[in-house]
């Protein structure tokens, strides 16, 4: 869908991208588990060695909105500390 929308709007100077976050340490995430230890397996298999923070996602979103990313469109960016490439 991201690619289709990007194709449709690129000619109008509109960039369309997607951010795929990993597990982000938020009150909602903390409230969804009974024990913080439930996050330990995710942290252990994440090369970055931690859960993501809301700033990790916000910084990527901000960067995508700058002219530095002006030639990026139709992309899905994984922001998961390497969890996906670690094969989990």
C-alpha positions in Angstrom: 0.0 0.0 0.0 2.8 2.4 0.9 4.4 1.9 -2.6 1.1 2.4 -4.4 0.3 5.6 -2.5 3.9 6.8 -3.1 3.6 6.2 -6.8 0.3 8.1 -6.9 1.5 11.2 -5.1 5.2 11.4 -6.0 4.6 13.6 -9.0 3.0 16.1 -6.7 6.0 16.3 -4.5 4.5 14.3 -1.7 6.6 11.6 -0.1 5.0 8.6 1.5 6.9 6.4 3.9 6.2 4.0 6.7 7.9 3.4 10.0 7.7 -0.1 11.4 8.6 0.1 15.1 9.9 -2.7 17.3 8.8 -2.9 20.9 8.8 0.6 22.3 9.0 1.2 26.0 5.8 3.2 26.5 3.2 3.2 29.3 0.8 1.3 27.0 3.4 -1.4 26.3 4.2 -1.7 30.1 0.5 -1.9 30.8 0.0 -4.8 28.4 2.1 -7.2 30.4 1.9 -8.2 34.1 5.6 -8.2 34.7 8.4 -6.1 33.2 10.5 -9.3 33.0 8.3 -10.3 30.0 10.4 -7.9 28.0 13.7 -9.7 28.8 13.5 -12.1 25.9 13.0 -9.3 23.4 15.9 -7.3 24.9 18.1 -10.4 24.8 17.5 -10.9 21.1 17.8 -7.3 20.1 21.3 -6.4 19.0 20.9 -2.9 20.4 20.4 -4.5 23.8 17.3 -2.5 24.8 13.7 -1.7 24.1 13.1 1.2 21.8 12.1 4.6 23.2 9.5 6.9 21.8 12.3 9.3 20.8 13.8 6.6 18.6 10.6 6.6 16.5 10.1 10.4 16.7 13.7 11.1 15.5 13.1 8.9 12.4 9.8 10.6 11.7 11.4 14.0 12.0 14.3 13.0 9.8 11.9 11.7 7.1 10.2 15.1 7.1 13.5 17.0 6.4 15.1 17.8 3.1 17.8 15.3 4.0 15.3 12.6 3.1 13.8 14.4 0.1 14.6 11.5 -2.3 13.1 8.8 -0.1 9.6 7.6 -0.9 7.6 4.4 -0.9 9.8 2.9 1.8 9.1 1.0 5.0 11.8 1.6 7.6 12.3 -0.9 10.4 13.1 0.8 13.6 13.6 -2.1 15.9 17.2 -2.1 17.2 18.1 -4.9 14.9 15.5 -7.4 16.2 14.3 -8.4 12.7 17.7 -9.0 11.3 18.6 -11.1 14.3 16.1 -13.6 13.0 13.5 -13.5 15.7 
